[in-house]
Amino acid sequence: MEKLQSMEQYEQVIKEDRTILMFSAGWCPDCVVIEPVLPELEQENSEYTFYYVDRDQFIDLCADLNVFGIPSFVAFHKGGEIGRYVNKERKTKEQIQEFIHSLPSS
């Protein structure tokens, strides 16, 4: 999963066909728990491009997007938000997969 480097990159990637931003932080125990399954989720959902967003590095973006709990996921398609799985609860691979499958197909 590529790590988001700048706000300029953010502006570019959300305009792509299908993008999912994962908001996380190295100190977050619930985030660390799902790290081992992220490569599987990426592989199983190859129609999406995934980006890791460090909550501490992009705190203003988190505020703009109302992402106050991590780990959280926000999906975009050609510049518009198409779905979000945002809360402060621990998430399982199955729950994340269910979120991805719930996203509109076009």
C-alpha positions as CSV (number, residue, x, y, z in Angstrom):
1,M,0.0,0.0,0.0
2,E,1.5,3.3,-1.0
3,K,1.8,6.0,1.6
4,L,0.2,9.4,0.9
5,Q,3.1,11.9,0.8
6,S,1.4,15.3,0.2
7,M,-1.9,17.2,-0.1
8,E,-1.0,17.6,-3.8
9,Q,-0.9,13.8,-4.1
10,Y,-4.2,13.5,-2.3
11,E,-5.8,15.9,-4.8
12,Q,-4.6,13.7,-7.6
13,V,-5.4,10.3,-6.2
14,I,-9.0,11.0,-5.3
15,K,-9.6,11.9,-9.0
16,E,-8.5,8.4,-10.1
17,D,-11.0,5.8,-11.1
18,R,-11.4,4.0,-7.7
19,T,-9.3,4.9,-4.7
20,I,-9.5,3.9,-1.0
21,L,-7.7,5.9,1.6
22,M,-6.9,4.1,4.8
23,F,-6.4,6.5,7.8
24,S,-4.1,5.0,10.4
25,A,-1.2,5.7,12.7
26,G,1.7,3.7,13.9
27,W,0.8,4.1,17.6
28,C,-2.8,2.8,17.0
29,P,-3.2,-0.8,18.3
30,D,-6.4,-1.4,16.4
31,C,-4.6,-0.3,13.2
32,V,-1.7,-2.6,13.8
33,V,-4.1,-5.6,14.2
34,I,-5.4,-5.2,10.6
35,E,-1.9,-4.6,9.0
36,P,-1.3,-8.3,8.2
37,V,-4.6,-8.6,6.2
38,L,-4.1,-5.4,4.2
39,P,-2.1,-7.0,1.4
40,E,-4.8,-9.6,1.0
41,L,-7.5,-7.0,0.9
42,E,-5.6,-5.1,-1.8
43,Q,-5.1,-8.3,-3.9
44,E,-8.8,-9.3,-3.5
45,N,-9.9,-5.8,-4.5
46,S,-7.5,-5.0,-7.3
47,E,-10.0,-2.7,-9.0
48,Y,-9.1,-0.2,-6.2
49,T,-5.9,1.7,-5.5
50,F,-5.2,1.8,-1.8
51,Y,-3.3,4.6,0.0
52,Y,-2.1,4.7,3.6
53,V,-2.8,8.1,5.2
54,D,-0.9,8.8,8.4
55,R,-3.4,10.5,10.7
56,D,-0.8,12.5,12.5
57,Q,0.8,13.8,9.3
58,F,-2.5,14.7,7.7
59,I,-4.5,15.8,10.8
60,D,-6.1,18.7,8.8
61,L,-7.2,16.4,6.1
62,C,-8.7,14.1,8.7
63,A,-10.6,17.1,10.1
64,D,-11.8,18.2,6.7
65,L,-13.1,14.6,6.0
66,N,-14.5,14.1,9.5
67,V,-12.2,11.2,10.2
68,F,-11.8,11.2,13.9
69,G,-11.5,7.5,14.6
70,I,-8.9,5.1,13.2
71,P,-8.5,2.8,11.4
72,S,-10.9,4.3,8.9
73,F,-11.5,4.0,5.2
74,V,-12.8,6.6,2.7
75,A,-13.4,5.6,-0.9
76,F,-13.4,8.0,-3.9
77,H,-14.3,7.7,-7.6
78,K,-13.2,10.4,-10.0
79,G,-13.1,13.1,-7.3
80,G,-16.3,12.2,-5.4
81,E,-16.6,10.3,-2.2
82,I,-18.5,7.1,-2.8
83,G,-18.3,5.5,0.7
84,R,-16.8,5.6,4.1
85,Y,-16.2,3.2,7.0
86,V,-15.2,5.7,9.7
87,N,-15.4,5.0,13.4
88,K,-13.1,4.4,16.2
89,E,-13.8,0.6,16.6
90,R,-11.4,-2.2,15.8
91,K,-12.2,-3.7,12.4
92,T,-11.9,-7.2,11.0
93,K,-10.9,-8.2,7.5
94,E,-14.5,-9.4,7.0
95,Q,-15.9,-6.0,8.0
96,I,-13.5,-4.1,5.7
97,Q,-14.3,-6.5,2.9
98,E,-18.1,-6.0,3.5
99,F,-17.5,-2.2,3.3
100,I,-15.6,-2.5,0.0
101,H,-18.3,-4.8,-1.5
102,S,-21.0,-2.2,-0.5
103,L,-19.4,0.5,-2.6
104,P,-21.2,1.4,-5.8
105,S,-19.9,-0.4,-8.9
106,S,-19.7,2.6,-11.1
